[in-house]
Amino acid sequence: MKRLQSDRPDKLSPDTLSIKAELNVWSKRAIILHDQSIHGGGGIKVNSIIDGIADSAGRMDLLKRLELEGDCDHAGDDGEIYGEDAYTLRGCLRRMESIVAEAEDRYISTKDDRIRPSVDWYNHVLGAWARSDLEGSLEKTKQILRGMEAYDANLVANGANNDGTTSNHDNLRQCWASPDTISYNSVLYCLARDTGNNKAKEAEALLQNMKDRYRRTRNAGMRPDELTYGAVLHTLAQAGMAHEAETILDALEDSGQDEGIVPSLTIYNTVLNAWANSFQRNYAPRRADSLLERMKFLSSTGKNPAIDPDTISISSVISCHARSKTRRGAERGEQILDEVLKLYSEGNARMKPDSIMFNCAITGWTNISGVENEQEGLPSSEIPAERAEVLLRKMKDTQLDVRPVAQTFNIVLDCWAKSEMKGATERALKLMREMPSYGVAPDECSYNSVLHAMTKEKDQKWVDCAEDMFQEMRGKVSISEITYHVMMNIYGKSNDSDGARKAEQLLRSMEKEKLNPNNISYNICIDACARRGDHRKAESLLEEMISLSDPQCQPSIHSFASVVNALAKSGDIDAVTRAKEVVRKVEELEYVSPNSILYNSLIDCIVKSGQNNDNALEAEEILLRMEEMHRAGNSHVRPNSYAYSMVLTCCARSQVPGAAERAERILINMENLYTEGLSDVVANSRCYSAAISAWARSSSPDAVERTFALVDRMEENGRNGSPHGKPSAHCYNACIHAIAKSQRPGKARQCRDVLQRMIAARDAGFRESAPSLITYSTIINACAYAHGTESDKKDAFDLARTCFQTLLDSNEMEPCVSSFTNFFLVISRHLKPGQIRDQFAEAVFLEGCKRGKMGKQVFNNFRKASPSAAHRISSEHRNHPADWSKSIRTDGYKSY
């Protein structure tokens, strides 16, 4: 036809229909080329002409040969009719645009209505671009649609006889036809292929535009159809915008007859899928259940018989419950599956469970594995991984033509990999070895899940097992970067002192295996070095990342933070200086921005260095900088409770005057920031404990009063339901420590007050406030150094004896060396010399020997309490029996 038109232009010129036919041919060609780009050697078939040609190159060669044979006279010097461009998808689309442009020019110059542009022309081009998946396809379709809308708007404004010419604009293509439903559907198809809220909102706006145009014109050719709604709902479902999707469904149900559309099962299932993808994990399951019940009601009452729920509907609802990441959701998903199995066994073939439905139910248990507390001794019915495996085996046991596939096993293997249950790794390995008995070969994901489970193990046997599996994979499955990363993590997290070097060896071998290392690969190695305190190697790897030209290997903020973490663990004298240099680099580089984790790591480095008394001031300066950056609008830097607690810890350890006052000021500032809306800043018990410890270790005469004031504040937090710190044993103990260090009389009375508070809190159900070994030992120490009147000393002795007897009688606490050491001091300082003191001291000594607590310092204090008894016992036992000191260790008060 093209040859005849070229030979006899006066007799046979192209018209609107011939252009449409030519575009139709090129559109079909675009489909072939698109299929080739997706399927490669498979899937390209042009009716039966090129069936049987196995590879894509053979199909294209045959297509060229057939075209050449059909029009030899018009072939070029290279033997091709259209040029090599016509055998690429983008070239094919350019050809279609060229055909339309030439025809438009002919129409503009001749004003011949026989070649007047038709909406079908533009729809062929729109459809080809929409199906292409090429970069820029969405923008192309939108430009054409805008041009068609502009033509339509101009036509309405100037009357039907106007040619509808539009002024050119960067965001639209000049067109000479009004859009119809197919035009809009092509753009919606493009939007549905992309994900994200922005694309979903565009699709919503486009649907509203169509509805407005239809209501205004009553042009049936522009009315949204089921494909329109399906594309919009699919886009919303992809973005998880379930509320918006259900609102559209509700509107269709209310006005579907007026719109000419009755919501189909596909539309309902798409809305269910939107809820499954929704980020409202707690609300989505209820909405999905409600929508499922609505479908059952409408179908059973005959109001919409076509929407009786099917397997896809049920799977979407189960998925909703699974993604709630709660035990209740996992149990509900399994319950729905059991109900469907029962319905199918009773003859409801529409409700036949498939592997997807089982996978959704199993995923519910995987999503809570490792999240819930899996205490040892729990019944198997309570352990998520056990429940997931039971469902997998149920697939084999049920009388269904459904068997677990590789994905099913991989979900269960992932469940075991996440599990904190003892023996989870063995169970994962055992299940993977069983896969061939089900007719399923383990794939890379299967192996990786088992390897991931091994990253939690510290025993060297699991490192050896992982190495064997890694070698096994080489002969069975393709190995990607992911496998290398998991294996590197096994080395990095193991107790092997050589683990960092082995992880780096894998990094270096990736390129030999034609794999592409990226910043994740390097970060794993840096983390491995950080765990071992090898900051020099960590810094070297970071410098290597910075020097590489590959953007995939550019260091992330995690890379820099890990190096700072390695420096924090190194204990080097210049660790803080070098950590600050790392942070300075981040602040200078354009491709990475500092965040809270980086600054927290720097503060941690300062806290751990302990090099000088200025550490608290340095740490506080970093914290103040974080506050300023956040106030300036930097969303990446947001001080949290952890940052504040580290600075408070630094203040507690500081010997600089005023450290305690600064600690309390920081604590009060935290509560004020929380009140102002900074929800990450909660003055938790750890923060309060550090502030109390700062006062306890200070030499301030107000230390005791300030510690009591902070404890009072914590108790008030508990009574008022405040999110801030409630009293704990550690906080009370710090208060007692402040009393012990003070020089004021009345120590015993104040210690008894704190002890009674702790006992009252424990009896009220606050177990974390229960008195501990440290509590009683610190009180004994405070009593040992009590002074004042005879009455004060008597109170001190009585309280110390009560505390010591409590430790002796307790089934939960064992008196430590410090308990005996300090109690002998109490005896020597507060009991009058004489027979009673000697007998009492010897009784305590014998108890200490029996418990194996008689260390050198204990015996020295025993000698102070009763010189005569100590001399006699030393004469009888020139070498003290080993049993006397068998239980001495660093514990209790000393560790505090």
Secondary structure as UniProt FT lines:
FT   HELIX           2..7
FT   TURN            9..11
FT   HELIX           16..39
FT   TURN            40..41
FT   TURN            47..52
FT   HELIX           56..70
FT   HELIX           72..74
FT   TURN            77..78
FT   HELIX           84..87
FT   HELIX           89..110
FT   HELIX           113..115
FT   HELIX           119..132
FT   TURN            135..136
FT   HELIX           137..158
FT   TURN            160..161
FT   TURN            170..171
FT   HELIX           181..193
FT   HELIX           197..217
FT   HELIX           220..222
FT   HELIX           226..239
FT   HELIX           242..259
FT   HELIX           265..277
FT   TURN            281..283
FT   HELIX           284..300
FT   TURN            301..302
FT   HELIX           305..307
FT   HELIX           311..322
FT   TURN            323..324
FT   HELIX           327..345
FT   TURN            346..347
FT   HELIX           349..351
FT   HELIX           355..366
FT   TURN            367..371
FT   TURN            376..377
FT   HELIX           380..382
FT   HELIX           384..397
FT   HELIX           406..418
FT   TURN            422..423
FT   HELIX           424..434
FT   HELIX           435..438
FT   HELIX           444..454
FT   TURN            455..456
FT   HELIX           460..474
FT   TURN            475..476
FT   HELIX           481..493
FT   TURN            497..498
FT   HELIX           499..512
FT   TURN            513..514
FT   HELIX           519..531
FT   TURN            532..533
FT   HELIX           535..547
FT   HELIX           551..553
FT   HELIX           557..570
FT   TURN            573..574
FT   HELIX           575..588
FT   HELIX           596..609
FT   TURN            613..614
FT   HELIX           615..631
FT   TURN            632..633
FT   TURN            635..636
FT   HELIX           641..653
FT   TURN            657..658
FT   HELIX           659..675
FT   TURN            676..677
FT   TURN            679..680
FT   HELIX           685..697
FT   TURN            701..702
FT   HELIX           703..720
FT   HELIX           729..741
FT   HELIX           747..763
FT   TURN            764..765
FT   HELIX           767..769
FT   HELIX           773..784
FT   HELIX           790..809
FT   HELIX           817..830
FT   HELIX           835..850
FT   TURN            851..852
FT   HELIX           856..865
FT   HELIX           867..876
FT   HELIX           882..885
FT   TURN            886..887
FT   HELIX           892..895
//
